[in-house]
Amino acid sequence: MKLRNLGILLLLALVLLGCASASRSFSRGHFDDAINRSITILQREPSNELHLDILRDAYRVADANDRERILALQETGQPDIWGDVVTIYERMIARNRRINALPSSVISEIGFVFESHSQELAHARQRATEYHYAAGIQFLESGTRMAAREAFGHFEQVVALSGPDFRDVRRLRDRAQELGTIFVLFQAINRTPGFLPPEAVWHLTNIYPQHLNRRWIQYETEPRRSHYHFEVTFALERRIIFPITVNTRRFTETRTITEGTEFKLDNRGNPVLDSAGNAIRIPKRITLRCTVTEITQTKRVRLEGRLTYFDVENQRIVRSIALSRTFSAESVSFNTSGDLRALSDETRRRIRAPFIPLPTDEQMLIVAAQDLSAMVRQALLDNSRLIR
């Protein structure tokens, strides 16, 4: 029984909340919101008088406002008003369909008469389509890049209103997009005179900047057209293999341990005797010593290149950026002289570790090329605002 009463109270609270929300929306002039809230209530309670009144009044005001707005737009005589007219008719049609789906008792009570407005909408769509089509052609004929982008927006509106098969809008839209787009040719070139492993060359010459493509900026890595607005080039200019350097470090470690026994001696160096006349023996402490020679071999390779932005239309270099990557590798070996027991645990761990030889020149150049190609991609991203 308590659960049932609680359910009734919750339902009543929701109804009261819906009433307050719809009334508040109406008083604030949000008539379509008030209509939607009242429709929600009337779908459950077709006889709710408060929401019948709200729906009746909100619909009459909203419908009258839309009609007045359409009339005011038409009286301006401007050719660009028809997109707004289309939007208003679409709103009126959607509103009428929502109300028309209510129970017949509700429709009768509020005196609603369904109007499809289909002919008016079709007429407005046609006028809006014609306007955007003509405006797009006018912008396109000016021949400038920014005008072509304006033309593209108008042709997009034509497609939204009447579909892509309206006259030759598909071709015109593609043409506007072509004229409004900045095309960038990006190429990576290996100009180093020395040998580079094929895998290193691949990393440096297969940098794809397509992640930088935007609506009006298009990067290409193969020359497919006769004219580009910008040419961006990364040229690998130098590769250096430095001589191996050797660094030697020697250090000695000691440790005192107890090993066996020895006679206890007095100040004169004679054995000390116990009460029975026997020589006393004590633990023997000895100091261990070990000298370690640590030999570190260091090998370095370096790749250097330059990223250049060239403005083709103005025939000038916009920016030139030097990029380089140095990759180092070390190999450590040890020689010991003395008692290994003198060494600390850390030193013993190091000298017993597996010996890792230095990588080959080819291996190091491949790693350096991978790192440098990542630097080029980041530089392209950091300087993407140069393309505009």
Secondary structure, DSSP 8 states (H G I E B T S, - for coil): -HHHHHHHHHHHHHHHHHHHHHHHHHHTT-HHHHHHHHHHHHHH-TT-HHHHHHHHHHHHHHHHHHHHHHHHHHHH--GGGHHHHHHHHHHHHHHHHHHHTS-HHHHHHHT------HHHHHHHHHHHHHHHHHHHHHHHHH--HHHHHHHHHHHHHHHHHH-TTSTTHHHHHHHHHHHH-EEEEEEEEE--SS---HHHHHHHH----GGG-BTTEEEESS--SS--SEEEEEEEEEEEE---EEEEEEEEEEEEEEEEEEE-B-TTS-B-B-TTS-B-EEEEEEEEEEEEEEEEEEEEEEEEEEEEEEETTTTEEEEEEEEEEEEEEEEEEEEEEE-GGGS-HHHHHHHHS-------HHHHHHHHHHHHHHHHHHHHHHTGGG--
